[in-house]
Amino acid sequence: ASGRVEAARAEVSEREQVVKNLGVSASAYAENADAVARIERALKENGGKDLSVFLEQAAQQAGITESLQVRPKEERPEGELLEKLYGVEMSKITLQNLSDFLYAVETGGYPLKIRNLKTKVVTAAGVKVLNVTLEIAVYRYPESEGDTP
């Protein structure tokens, strides 16, 4: 009888662990589903919006509109989406300007990813400033219109 009780306890313990794992999995699934929904909303809302306009607004917030240059590069499939790469250059900006620009870009809701960022310190009028080069990937659904900056 004691062997059966121990076996039953072990089985109960095992099933409790399974239930616990299912709860963790369900919670992770819900969080991931929410993240996917947010990303899909951003893709649909910004699918036809011009990246250059978005970046100019971010540059304006950072006070560096005159130094911004955006150039399209290549476009390639990325899973169910299209990924278009852009080269972005800013010259003679301060570290604070760069920080403000990046904050505006990252919090702006546009479906993009900064792939690469390079800075070079230069001296202009006796002041050290930065020349910055970014590579930005923009994502959209293949059927979306307005894929040029």
N, C-alpha and C positions, 0 to 999 in steps of 0.2 A: 504493500500500500504506500509505503514511504517513497518507493521508486516512482510510482505513478504521480504522487504529489509533486515530487521534484521535477519530473518530466513536464507536468502541467505548468508549474511555475516557470520553467525554462521557456516553454512555448508562449506563455503569457508575456514574459519579458521580451522575447523575440518579436512578438506582434506589437507590443508597445513601442519598440524601437522602429518598426516598420511604419506605424502610425505617425510617430514623431518625424521620421524622414519624409513622409508624404506631406506633412504640414509644412516643413521647411521647403520642400520642392514646390508646393502650391504657392507659398509666399514669394519665392524667387520667380516663379512663372508670372504671377500677377505684376510684380515690379518690372519684369522684362516686357510684358504686354503693354504696360503703361509707357515705357520708353519707346517701344515701336510705334505706338499711337502718336506720341509727340513728334517723332521723326517724320512719320508719314504726313502729319498735319503741316509741318514745316516745309516738306517737299511740295505739297499741293499748294500751299499759300505762296511760296516763292518760286514756283516752277517757271513762271513767265517774267519774273522780275529781273532787271538788269543788274549784274554784279557790280559794274562800274558805278552805278548810281548808289548802290548800297555802300561801297567802299568810300565814295566821295562824302557821303553823309558821316561815316565813321571818321574820316580825315577831318571833316569840318568840326566835329565834336572835339577832336584832338588838337585843332588849330594848325593843321599842316596841309590844307587843301592844295596849295600851290606846288608842293613837292611830290605829289602822288602821280604815278604812271601805272596804268594797268594794260597788260598785253595778253591776248589769248595765246595759248600754246597748242596742246593736242587734246583730242577727245577720244575716250576709249570706254568700252563696256566694263562695268564693275558689278557683277551679279545681275540683278534685275534692273539696275540703274545705269545711266551714262555718267561718266566722270569726265569733267572738262578741267584741264589745268590752265592756270593763269600765272603769269609772272607779274609781280607787283614790286615797284621800286619807289623808295622815298629817299630824298637826299637832304642832308644838312638839317636833321631833326634832333631834338634832345631826347634823352632817355625817358623823360616824363611824357613827351609827345608820343613816343613809341608805346609806352605803357597804356596811355589813354586810348590810342588807336586800337591796340590789341584788345583792350577791355570792351570797346564799342563793337568790334567785330565779333568777339566771342559771345557777347550777350545780346546781339542783334537778332538772333533767331533765324538767320539765313543758313541753309543747309550746306555748310562748307567745312573744310578741314585744312588747317595750315600744315602743309607737308614739310616745309623747310623754311628756316629763317636764318639769314646771315647778316651780321652787322660788321661794319668797318668804321673805326674811329678816325675822323679827319679833323683838321683844324681849319676853321673858317673865321676870319676876322679875329684871330687870336683866341678863339673859343673852341673847345673840343665838342664836336657834334658827331652824329652818326649818319652813315649812308646804310640803308637797309634794303635787303632783297628778300622777298617772300615768294614761295611757291604755294599757291592756294588751289585746292581741288574743290570743285563745285559739283553737286549731285543733282540729277533730275531724272524723271521718268522719261523713257524714250519718246513717248507721244507728246511731251510738253513742248510748247512753242516758246520762242524767245530765248534761244540759248546763246545769243551773242551779247557781249558786254556793251 
